[in-house]
Amino acid sequence: MLPSAFFISLRSMQLTRLKAANFRNFSTIEFVPDARMNILYGPNGSGKTNLLESIFLICLGRSQRGYSDGVLIKNGEETYRVEGQFTDGDSAHEVAVAYSNRSRKQITIDGVKSRLSELYEHFNAVAIGPEDSDILSGPPSSRRLFLDLYISQLSKKYLEELTRYNRIVSQKNAALKDGLEFDSFNELMIDSGAKIMNARGNFLKDLEENCVQYYDRFSGGSKLGIKYLPSAFDDQEWDEKVVESQFKKKLDEIKEKEQILKTSMTGPHRDEIEFQIDQLPARTHGSQGEWRSTAVALKLAVMKLIREKRRKSPVLLLDEVFAELDNDRTGALIDSFGDFEQLFLTTASRPPKQLLNNARSFEIKNGLINSVD
């Protein structure tokens, strides 16, 4: 039996129908999921992960695996289109995301052409998959992407500020390359960058508390820590009250160096996060199993933050999460599902018995989806 918390009732965004054309290995599909738990099974390469990717795309306009839109088009085709129908409390929405090699991506919400940022206002999704190990073991850009993707779901202002900041950095780099004056761009970077760093610092403070609790369930005794390491500070301690002054000081110190190298060398675009396991850097001292457990704990902590701050539960996408977990960790993960409303889980093998009686199962084979209920 699943814990009683498994069926906590929340205001929740739920996917009620999905259609896709020329997306990955799908020519055309129509998928009507269960309101709570959906198990997607089939052999490797059948399209299970692609289906999760289409759901993430319809929620947030991008691949959870970081792939460009051109890669998502079915081989031999020139366009893809994914449509989704959602309920959100008492309201309903229809969303479409389409992309062509010959034009820009088009997003519509309830038939109205919309910006990417508007998806983040309406919809939430958290994806957990094998690629998440890069958050622990990959380059700093993987950790910054993790921050940006999930903070943006909590704050429209953050997404807008991030877009503004990236534009400023591009303009500054162009000025440096051409040997032009760039002090005015530094002033803009300080204003915008301080807002981003403050948001990241606050997010990681909230995240660490929740993440440590989840990690304790999977770790077998090891302890997790998270440190925010802004590139604009020499100190490892982040202090929201002095962000702007420290950022300005750093820019002044490296001004000549930036002129020589012709690139912007400090700011949120160079930030780092350090995950520690038993007070040692996870990136250099962690095992693959520890990376995997940490990544799962991170995403569950993100899910909890979204529930608390947006007062609704996001769609949760789990890609082969049980593949590298032993029985104890599998049981701990299933117990953690008490916070979810709608969940999609892929597996190439038979899922744990605790899930089968509470889920609807779908077989995915050769780009086709069949309900097995």
N, C-alpha and C positions, 0 to 999 in steps of 0.2 A: 504494500500500500504506500502511496505517496503521502507526505506530510500534509496536515490540514491546511497549512499556509499555502499549499500548492494552488488552491482555488480562491485565493483572496480576490475580491472583486474590485477593479479599478476602472477609472475612466481610461479608455485605451484606444489607440489607433489600431485598426485591424484591416488587413488586406482581405477583401472578399472575392476578388477575381483578378486574374492576370492574363494578359494576352501578349504574345511576342511573335515577331516576324523577322526572319533572317538575323537572329541574335545567336552568336556562337554556333553551336551545332544544331540549333532549332530552326527548322524551316518555318513552321507555324505551330504554335501551341496555345492551348487555353487551359488554365489551371484554376480550379475553385477549391481553395484550401479550407481546412477546419478553422474554427474561430480560436482554438487554443493550440494544440500540439499537432505538428505534421512531421511524419518521418518519411524521408525520401531515400530510397535504397536502390542499389543497382551496382553493376561492376564499375571499376575505375574507367573513366573516359566516356561514361554514358551520358553525362550532362548534369549530374547532381549539383556540382558546384556552380555550373553555369546558371542553373535556375536560381540559386541563392544570389548570384551576381545580378540577375535581372530584377530581383526584388529590391536589392540595395540600390540599384540604379533608379528605380521608379520612386524610391524614397528620397534620395539625395543627389541624383543626377550624375553619379560616377560609379566606377568599379571599386568595390572594397579591396580589391587586390592591386589597385593602382595602375591598371592598364589604360592605355589611351583608347578613345572611342573607335578609331579605325580598326583596332585589334578585335573589337567586339562584333564586327560585321561578319556574318557567315561567309566562308570561303566562296568566291565566285560571284558574290553579290556586291552591291554598291551602297546599300542603306540598311539600317535596322530601325525597328520601331517597337517600343514596349509600352503597353497601356495597363493601368491599374485602377481598380475601384477600391475605395477605402471608406470605412465608417470611423467617425471620431466623435464619441458621445452620441448626441442626437443628430449630428450632421453627416453628410456623405460628400465625397469628392471623387472626381475622375481626373487622372493624371496621365499624360503621355510624354514620353521622351523619344525623340527621333534624331537620327544622325545620318548624314550622307557624306561620302568622300568629296562631294562637290560643293558642299555648303556647311554652314555652322550648325551646331546642335540646336534643336528646337524643343522647348519645354512648354507645355500647356497645362493649366490647372482649371478644371471645369470649363474647358473650351477656350480659355483666354490665354494668349501668349504671355509667358511669365519668365522671370529671371531665375537663375539658379538659386539665389538667396531666398526666394520665396518658397522653394521646396523645404529649406531648413526651418522656415517659420511654421510650416504645417505638419511636417512629418519627421519621425525619428526612427533610426535603426541602429542596432549594434551588431556587428559581425565578429564572430570568433572563428579563426581558421589556422591552418598550418603556416600561412604567411606571417602570422603575428609574432613568430619567433624573431623576426627581423627587428621588432621593437626593442628586443633585448640584445641581439647579437649584431644587428646591421649598423649602417652608418647613422650619424646624427640626424640626417634628413628623415629617416624612418620614424624617429621619435618626435621630431617636430610635426610631421604629417599626422601622427596619432593625436597630438595635442590640438592641432588646428581643426581636424575633422570633428572631434567630439566637443571641443569648446564651442565651435560654431553652431552645434545643435542646441546649446544652452543659451547662446547670446547672438542675436542678430547684429548688435553693435560690434561684437568681436569680429565677425565675418566681414563687415563693412570696413573696419579699421585695418584688418589684415590685407584686404584688397588695396586700400589706400597706401599702406606701408610698402607693399611690394612694388607698387607703381613708383613711389618715391625712390626706392633703392635702384630701380631700373633707370630712372632719370639721372640719379647721381652717378651711377656707373658709366652712363653715356657721357656725362660731363667730364668725369675722370679720364676716360679714354681719349677724349678730344682735347684734354689739357685746359678745360674751362674752369671758372670759379664754381665752387660747390658748397660754400658755407650755408647758403640759403636752404639747400637740401638737408644739411645736418640739422638745422633748426626744425624742419618738418619731421625728420626722422625721430628726433627727441620727443616731440609731442605725440606722434603716433605710436612710436615704439614703446614708450613708457606705458601707454594704455594696454598694449599687447602683453608686455612683461608682467604687469600687475594682474591681468586676467589669468595668465599662465600660472603665476605663483599661487594665486588663490585657488585655482582649479586643482593644482597638485597637492595643496594642503588638504583640501576636502577629499581628494582621491586617495591619498595615502592612508587615511584612517579606515576607509572602507576596504581598500585593497589588502591591507595587512590582515584584516579579519577574514577575508576570503582565502588569502594565501595560507593562513594557519590551518585551514581545512584540508589543503592538498599537499602541504610541504613535508609532513612527517617530522616536524620539529625545527626546521630551519626558519630564520627570521628575515623578513623583507623590509627594506628601507628605500625611500625615494628622495633624491636630492635634485633640486632645480639649480642649474649652473648657467646663468645668463652670460653670454660672451661679453656683455658691456660692463661686467663687474669683475674685479680681481678677487673679491671676497666670495666665499661659497655661501654665505648667509644672505638670503634675499630679504630686503627691507623695502616694503612698498612706499614708505614715506620719502625715501631718498633716491628713488629710481631715476628721476630726471636729472638730478645733479650728478649722479655717478655716471650716467650715460654720456652727459656732456663732457665730463672730465676725461672719459675714455676716448671720445672722438677727438678731443683736443690733443691728447697724447699721441695718437697714431696718425695725425693729419698728414705729416710728411711721408710716412710709410705708405699710406693709401695713394698719395700722389705718385710715388715711385712704382707701386704695383698696379695702379690704375683700376682698383676695385675697392668696394666697400667691405671693410674687414670686421666690423662689429655691429651688433644689433640683434634683434629677434631672429633674423635669418641665419644666424650663426649660433643660436642657443643650443644647449645640450641638457639632457636629463641623465642622471646616473641612478641606475637601479642597483641596490646592494643586497646580497644574500649573505647573512651572517657577517655583515660589515665589510664584505669584499665586493668589488665591482662584478656584477653579474655578467657583463659583456666578456670579461677575460677569465673569470673563475667559475662561471655557472655551467652546468651540464645542459644538454638538450632537454632533458626531462624537467629541470628547474626552469629553463626558459619557457617551456610550454605551460607549466603550472602558473608561472608568474603572468604570462600573457592572458590566460583564462581568468585569473583573479583580477587583472586590470580591467578587462572588458566587463566582467560582472559588476565591478565597482562603478564603472561608467554607467552601466544600466541603472544601477541604484540611484546615482546622482541625477540622471535624467528624470527618473520617476519622482524624486523628491522635489526637484526644482521646477519641472514642467507639469507636475501633477498628473502625469499619465505615463503609461508603460510603453516603451518602444518595442517595435518588432525585433525579435532576437533571432539571429541566424547563426547556427552552429554547424561548422563543416568538419566532419570526422573528428570530433572532439574526444571521443572515447578511444581512439586508435592507440594512443600512447599512455593511457592511464590504467593503473592496476585496479583491482576490485574496490579497494578502500577509497581511492581517489574518485573512481566512477560514482560510488555511492554518495560521496561528499558533494560532487558536482550536481547530481540529481536532486539532492536536498536543497541546493541553492536555487533550483528552478522555481521556488515558491514566490519569487518576485515577478515572474513574467506573466503576460497575458497571452500573446500569440508567439509561437515558437516554431521554427523550421530547423530540422536536424537531418543531416545527411549521414549515411553509413553504407559501407560496402559489405558489411556483415550484419548478422542479426543483432538488433539493438538490445540493451538490457531489459530484462523481464519487467522491471519496475515501470517501464514506459509504455509497454505494448497495450495495456488495458486502458490507457488514458490518451491514446493517440489515434490519428487516422494515418494510414500508411499508403504511400504511393510508390509504384515501381517506375523507375526511369531507365529506359533502354533504347539505344540507337536514336536519341533525340525525341522520344515519345514518352508521354506521361500517362500512366494508367492507375486508377484507384484500385486497391486490392481489398477494400472493405466489402 
